[in-house]
Amino acid sequence: GGRGERGDAAAQPLRPFTADASGRPLLLLPGATPQLFHPSSGRLWSLPAGGSVKPHSGRICPACGFELCLFSPRAPPSRAYPLCPSCFDDSLDDGAAGIASTGADVDASAETFAAVCASGSPHGESHPAVAPLVACACPVSGREGGALLLDPRGGPEWRLVSTRASFAYRLPPFIHSLRVGAPCGCDAARGGDGVVGCRFLHVEFHRDYSPIEGGGTAHTGWLRSDELLQALCEFEEAGDR
């Protein structure tokens, strides 16, 4: 990562934001195509366009050691995805190299590739910051590898969000905790043909609002067939506010 150098960065408003794999603090350069900036070396890391980027509470990318961020597309519905600035910047380099190999003009490659994820995840479903959050294949884009993943912002506004389409499932605030577990063992869990496998969802409800008969608070199931989980999901798409 680190595609650029300081240039005119010093003239722009800067603020502490996150850290690289060595723990060095990085500053945020806002703008149409935001970037992270390391003051001493002048290195720059491009960030996705078309949304907002926030720190992710000091969580670390399993792939490269950079501090993770959260990327939220500007277009509704509300949703967020894990973002590793270093891995994302490297993917821009790889994409620009692919375009260059075809002889195409790559003058605006960074801006072009940074805008690609404006409606979904900035990383693929197999990225180690994304994969642990995947619950099942996306009902819209599953055949192309799309998935539903647990929105990393957590509760009380719990959501399952599509990685490749502009929609989400909103879950109720009386859920106390929600996490993705092991593969469920069904045929779909084994994936194949590019389809993302299914995993269990473990839900803990607030005791006073549990929908479980008998007053229990814990429930485990998989979204494709579990009637309780399906009943809890409220569909949100681009036109919803």
C-alpha positions as CSV (number, residue, x, y, z in Angstrom):
1,G,0.0,0.0,0.0
2,G,0.9,3.7,0.1
3,R,0.4,4.7,-3.5
4,G,1.3,8.4,-3.4
5,E,3.4,11.0,-1.7
6,R,2.6,14.0,0.3
7,G,2.2,16.6,-2.5
8,D,-0.4,19.2,-1.5
9,A,-1.5,17.2,1.5
10,A,0.0,19.7,4.0
11,A,-2.4,22.4,2.7
12,Q,-5.4,20.3,3.6
13,P,-7.1,19.9,7.0
14,L,-5.6,16.9,8.9
15,R,-6.7,15.1,12.0
16,P,-5.5,11.9,13.7
17,F,-7.4,8.9,12.5
18,T,-5.9,5.4,12.7
19,A,-2.6,3.6,12.5
20,D,-0.6,1.5,10.1
21,A,0.8,-2.0,10.7
22,S,3.8,-0.6,12.7
23,G,1.5,1.4,15.0
24,R,2.4,4.8,13.3
25,P,-0.5,7.3,13.5
26,L,-2.1,8.2,10.2
27,L,-4.1,11.3,9.4
28,L,-7.2,11.6,7.3
29,L,-7.3,13.7,4.2
30,P,-11.0,14.3,3.5
31,G,-12.3,14.9,0.0
32,A,-14.1,13.3,-2.9
33,T,-11.5,10.6,-2.9
34,P,-10.3,10.4,0.8
35,Q,-6.9,9.2,1.7
36,L,-4.8,8.4,4.8
37,F,-1.5,10.2,5.2
38,H,1.6,9.4,7.2
39,P,3.2,12.8,8.0
40,S,6.9,11.7,8.3
41,S,7.2,9.6,5.2
42,G,4.5,11.4,3.1
43,R,2.9,8.1,2.1
44,L,-0.7,8.0,1.1
45,W,-3.4,5.3,1.1
46,S,-6.5,5.7,-1.0
47,L,-9.9,5.1,0.6
48,P,-13.2,4.3,-1.0
49,A,-15.3,7.1,-2.5
50,G,-19.0,7.4,-2.2
51,G,-19.4,7.1,1.5
52,S,-17.9,7.7,5.0
53,V,-15.0,6.1,6.7
54,K,-14.6,5.8,10.5
55,P,-12.1,4.0,12.8
56,H,-13.2,0.5,13.9
57,S,-12.3,0.7,17.6
58,G,-8.7,-0.3,17.1
59,R,-9.4,-3.7,15.5
60,I,-6.6,-5.1,13.4
61,C,-6.7,-6.6,9.9
62,P,-5.8,-10.3,10.1
63,A,-4.1,-10.1,6.7
64,C,-1.7,-7.2,7.1
65,G,-1.8,-5.8,10.6
66,F,-3.3,-2.3,9.7
67,E,-5.9,-0.9,11.9
68,L,-9.4,-1.6,10.4
69,C,-11.9,1.1,9.5
70,L,-15.7,1.0,8.8
71,F,-16.9,2.0,5.4
72,S,-20.6,3.2,5.1
73,P,-21.9,3.8,1.6
74,R,-23.6,7.2,1.3
75,A,-26.6,5.7,-0.6
76,P,-29.4,4.1,1.6
77,P,-30.1,1.9,3.3
78,S,-27.8,2.4,6.3
79,R,-25.0,-0.2,6.4
80,A,-21.3,-0.6,7.1
81,Y,-18.5,-2.9,6.0
82,P,-15.0,-3.7,7.4
83,L,-12.3,-1.8,5.6
84,C,-8.5,-2.3,5.7
85,P,-6.9,0.8,4.1
86,S,-3.8,-1.1,3.2
87,C,-5.5,-4.1,1.6
88,F,-7.9,-1.7,-0.2
89,D,-5.0,0.4,-1.5
90,D,-3.2,-2.7,-2.7
91,S,-6.4,-3.8,-4.6
92,L,-6.3,-0.4,-6.4
93,D,-2.8,-1.1,-7.5
94,D,-3.7,-4.5,-8.7
95,G,-6.7,-3.2,-10.6
96,A,-4.7,-0.4,-12.2
97,A,-2.1,-2.9,-13.3
98,G,-4.8,-5.0,-14.9
99,I,-6.1,-2.1,-16.8
100,A,-2.6,-1.1,-17.9
101,S,-1.9,-4.6,-19.2
102,T,-4.8,-4.0,-21.7
103,G,-3.3,-0.7,-22.9
104,A,-6.2,1.4,-21.5
105,D,-5.7,4.9,-20.1
106,V,-5.1,4.6,-16.3
107,D,-4.7,8.3,-15.4
108,A,-7.8,8.1,-13.2
109,S,-7.4,4.5,-12.1
110,A,-7.4,5.3,-8.3
111,E,-10.6,7.4,-8.5
112,T,-12.3,4.8,-10.7
113,F,-11.5,1.8,-8.5
114,A,-12.1,3.7,-5.3
115,A,-15.7,4.4,-6.5
116,V,-16.4,0.7,-7.3
117,C,-17.5,-0.2,-3.8
118,A,-19.9,2.7,-3.4
119,S,-22.9,0.3,-3.2
120,G,-21.2,-2.6,-1.3
121,S,-18.2,-4.1,0.4
122,P,-14.8,-2.7,-0.4
123,H,-13.4,-6.2,0.0
124,G,-14.3,-9.6,-1.3
125,E,-16.2,-12.1,0.7
126,S,-13.1,-14.2,1.4
127,H,-11.1,-11.3,2.9
128,P,-10.2,-12.3,6.5
129,A,-11.8,-9.1,7.9
130,V,-15.1,-10.0,6.1
131,A,-15.3,-13.8,6.1
132,P,-16.0,-14.2,9.8
133,L,-19.1,-12.0,9.5
134,V,-20.7,-13.9,6.5
135,A,-24.0,-15.5,7.4
136,C,-25.1,-16.9,4.1
137,A,-25.3,-16.2,0.4
138,C,-27.0,-13.0,-0.7
139,P,-30.5,-13.8,-2.2
140,V,-29.9,-11.3,-5.0
141,S,-26.2,-11.7,-5.8
142,G,-25.3,-15.1,-4.4
143,R,-24.6,-16.7,-7.7
144,E,-21.9,-14.1,-8.3
145,G,-20.4,-14.7,-4.9
146,G,-22.4,-12.1,-3.0
147,A,-23.1,-12.7,0.7
148,L,-25.1,-11.4,3.6
149,L,-22.9,-10.4,6.5
150,L,-23.4,-9.1,10.0
151,D,-23.0,-5.3,10.0
152,P,-19.9,-4.8,12.1
153,R,-21.4,-1.8,13.9
154,G,-23.4,-4.2,16.0
155,G,-26.5,-3.3,18.0
156,P,-28.8,-1.9,18.9
157,E,-29.5,-1.3,15.2
158,W,-28.6,-4.8,14.1
159,R,-28.4,-5.5,10.4
160,L,-27.5,-8.2,7.9
161,V,-26.1,-6.4,4.8
162,S,-25.5,-7.5,1.3
163,T,-21.9,-7.3,0.1
164,R,-22.8,-6.6,-3.5
165,A,-26.3,-5.1,-3.6
166,S,-27.9,-2.0,-2.0
167,F,-30.1,-3.7,0.6
168,A,-30.1,-4.9,4.1
169,Y,-32.2,-6.8,6.7
170,R,-32.8,-4.8,9.8
171,L,-33.3,-6.8,13.1
172,P,-35.1,-5.6,16.2
173,P,-33.4,-3.7,19.1
174,F,-34.5,-6.2,21.7
175,I,-31.7,-8.4,20.5
176,H,-28.9,-8.3,23.2
177,S,-26.2,-10.0,21.1
178,L,-25.9,-11.5,17.6
179,R,-22.9,-13.3,16.2
180,V,-22.0,-15.6,13.3
181,G,-21.1,-19.1,14.2
182,A,-19.8,-22.3,12.5
183,P,-21.1,-23.6,9.1
184,C,-24.5,-25.2,9.6
185,G,-23.9,-28.5,7.8
186,C,-26.6,-28.1,5.1
187,D,-25.9,-28.5,1.4
188,A,-25.7,-24.8,1.0
189,A,-23.1,-24.5,3.7
190,R,-20.6,-26.3,1.5
191,G,-20.9,-23.6,-1.1
192,G,-19.7,-24.6,-4.6
193,D,-20.1,-22.8,-7.9
194,G,-19.0,-19.6,-6.3
195,V,-22.0,-19.6,-3.9
196,V,-21.1,-18.5,-0.3
197,G,-21.9,-21.1,2.3
198,C,-24.4,-20.8,5.2
199,R,-23.4,-20.4,8.9
200,F,-25.3,-20.4,12.1
201,L,-26.5,-17.2,13.7
202,H,-26.5,-17.1,17.5
203,V,-29.0,-14.7,19.0
204,E,-29.4,-13.6,22.6
205,F,-32.6,-11.7,23.4
206,H,-33.3,-9.2,26.1
207,R,-35.1,-11.2,28.8
208,D,-38.1,-8.8,29.0
209,Y,-38.7,-8.9,25.2
210,S,-37.8,-12.4,24.1
211,P,-40.1,-13.9,21.4
212,I,-39.2,-17.4,22.5
213,E,-42.0,-19.4,24.1
214,G,-41.3,-20.1,27.7
215,G,-39.2,-17.1,28.3
216,G,-35.9,-18.4,27.0
217,T,-33.4,-15.8,25.6
218,A,-31.0,-17.9,23.5
219,H,-31.7,-19.0,19.9
220,T,-29.5,-20.5,17.2
221,G,-30.5,-21.1,13.6
222,W,-29.6,-20.4,10.0
223,L,-31.3,-17.7,8.0
224,R,-32.4,-19.8,5.0
225,S,-34.8,-22.0,7.0
226,D,-35.2,-20.6,10.5
227,E,-38.7,-19.2,10.8
228,L,-38.0,-17.1,13.9
229,L,-34.9,-15.5,12.3
230,Q,-36.8,-14.8,9.1
231,A,-39.7,-13.2,11.1
232,L,-37.2,-10.9,12.8
233,C,-35.8,-9.5,9.5
234,E,-37.2,-6.3,8.0
235,F,-36.1,-5.8,4.4
236,E,-34.6,-2.4,3.6
237,E,-33.5,-1.3,0.1
238,A,-32.2,1.8,-1.6
239,G,-35.5,3.7,-1.5
240,D,-36.1,3.2,2.2
241,R,-35.1,6.0,4.7
